[in-house]
Amino acid sequence: MIIIALDPPSNSNMYEWMLDRVIALSDIVQGFKIGLPAIMRLGVSEVARIFRSYNGLLIADLKMADIGDIMALSTEILHEHGFNAVIAHSFIGFSQALDTLSKKCKELSMKLITIVSMSHSGSMEYIDRHIDEFLNMTRRVESWGVVAPATRLEILRYIRRNLENGIKILSPGIGIQGAEPGIALCNGADYEIVGRIITYSQNFRETAFNVIEKQRKKVIECQK
Ligand code: BMP
């Protein structure tokens, strides 16, 4: 289960770069996540044009951390442009923040994904000290899913153990950040978010098939 992170390099024609990868990969992956580089460079309308005929999971990764009303406005714009999921930080709190965003997401049938822990080492400096509170927040705002790292498996397992079964775990950190394909799935994730190891390779479709095969083998191995 893969969600492709599309983060085009700045020296590329971002529109073409993204379109090529969406055409080559959309039938073999479960969704796409678009971050700030593409949204800032192309604008949300151009990004929407790339995904015109795509019906899968389309996540806007703005990692929102604002007051609720403003996040709700951003979410409306993203919804108008075909996104069906948004990511927000948990540390902003419930009242006048995530509660408002959660309501807006429900109104628009958008999936809300909240961050419980991140894949970079700096996550240990602050975010990881609040994991229990962030897990609690996940329940309060009825997140569809959470972000948890493929790079720190004990944390990933802890999050899986303490999260209701229906809530999805999306796990970045595979490939360039050091985690091997399949390892997050083996430790409780529902999806691995995979970016550059696939999207920056020469033949991204072939590389994606390789990653999927590695995932499959790893999952069989860890189920033994
Ligand atoms: P890559 O596989 O190229 O390292 O990409 C990972 C993707 O996941 C990037 O889009 C990044 O913004 C995102 N991400 C992450 O790496 N760690 C997190 O904790 C949260 C993320 O959204």
Residues whose N, C-alpha, C, O or C-beta is under 5 A from the ligand:
A	BS01	BMP	A5 D7 G35 S117 M118 S119 H120 P172 G173 I174 I176 Q177 I193 V194 G195 R196 I197
